[in-house]
Each structure stands twice: as C-alpha cells, then as structure tokens.
Amino acid sequence: MLSANYQCRGELQLELNQSKEAEVSFEKAIEIARQQQAKGWELRATLSLSRLWLRQGKVEAAYHLLHKVVDWFTEGFDTADLVEAKALLEELNPQPAS
C-alpha cells in the first residue's frame, strides 16, 4: 500500500474522531514514505501527525518530529507543504525567538 493511502486513511479517521487509529495510519504513512525515500509524502504525513499530537498536547514531540523532516529540504521553501510546515513549527516551537 502507498504512503498516500495511509495518509488519506488517517485524515478520514480523524474526521470520524478515531484519533488512535489515525495516529497509527500516519505513522505507517511515514514509515512507507521513508522506505520509498518519498520526502514529500513523508512531510505530508508528518504534518498530519504533528497536528494531531498538537491537539493531544504532545507539543514537544510534534515539534521535534516535524523539525527533523523539514531540515532535510534544501529547496522548495515556497511550496504549500513547506510553508505550512514552517508555520506549524513556529506554533509548536518550545523556545520562541526573543
């Protein structure tokens, strides 16, 4: 199964208030994307999992997971996914800039 399938499944599970199942789906999407070296799909699944963790109060874990993935990118910072990731990182940042 493709990473995108698990990503979509996770989003649907969230809509049905099945957050535990959604978390498993997002983690599987990330795992598959890593195996396939599909950085874009890994970023999307990581964004979804990070947003879920934010709602669950797992702010620090969400920040570190997303930060690790965003750091891989060296270009394409104006793409929708990376713009969204940067905004979420700012929201999650445990040590805001002074």
C-alpha positions in Angstrom: 0.0 0.0 0.0 1.2 3.5 -0.7 2.1 6.2 1.8 -0.7 8.4 0.3 -3.3 5.7 1.1 -2.4 5.6 4.7 -2.3 9.4 4.8 -5.8 9.6 3.4 -7.0 6.9 5.7 -5.6 8.8 8.7 -7.4 12.0 7.7 -10.7 10.1 7.3 -10.2 8.5 10.7 -9.7 12.0 12.2 -13.0 13.1 10.7 -14.6 10.1 12.4 -13.0 11.0 15.7 -10.8 7.9 15.6 -7.6 9.6 16.7 -5.7 6.5 17.9 -6.4 4.8 14.5 -5.4 8.0 12.7 -2.1 8.1 14.6 -1.3 4.6 13.5 -2.2 5.4 9.9 0.0 8.5 9.9 2.9 6.6 11.4 2.5 3.8 8.8 2.5 6.5 6.0 5.7 8.0 7.4 7.3 4.5 7.5 6.4 3.7 4.0 7.5 7.1 2.7 10.9 6.7 4.4 11.3 3.2 2.8 10.4 4.7 -0.6 12.6 7.8 0.0 9.5 9.9 -0.8 10.3 13.1 1.1 7.2 15.0 0.0 4.9 12.2 1.2 6.8 11.9 4.5 6.4 15.6 5.0 2.7 15.5 4.5 2.2 12.6 6.8 4.5 14.2 9.4 2.4 17.4 9.2 -0.8 15.5 9.9 0.8 13.5 12.8 2.2 16.7 14.2 -1.1 18.5 14.1 -2.7 15.5 15.8 -0.1 15.5 18.5 -0.5 19.2 19.0 -4.2 18.6 19.7 -3.3 15.9 22.1 -0.8 18.2 24.0 2.3 16.4 22.7 3.8 19.7 21.6 7.5 18.9 22.1 7.3 15.5 20.3 5.4 17.1 17.4 8.0 19.9 17.1 11.0 17.5 17.1 9.4 15.1 14.6 8.4 17.9 12.2 11.7 19.8 12.6 13.7 16.7 11.7 11.8 16.3 8.4 11.8 20.0 7.4 15.6 20.2 7.9 16.1 17.7 5.0 14.8 20.2 2.5 17.2 22.5 0.8 14.9 24.0 -1.8 11.2 24.4 -2.5 10.5 26.5 0.6 7.7 28.3 -1.2 5.7 25.1 -1.8 2.4 24.8 0.2 3.6 21.8 2.3 6.8 23.5 3.4 5.1 26.9 4.0 2.5 25.0 6.2 5.3 23.1 8.0 7.2 26.3 8.8 4.1 27.9 10.2 3.3 24.8 12.3 6.9 24.8 13.6 6.6 28.4 14.7 3.4 27.4 16.5 5.0 24.4 18.1 8.4 26.0 19.0 9.0 25.3 22.6 11.5 28.2 22.7 10.1 31.2 20.8 12.6 33.6 19.3 13.2 36.6 21.6 
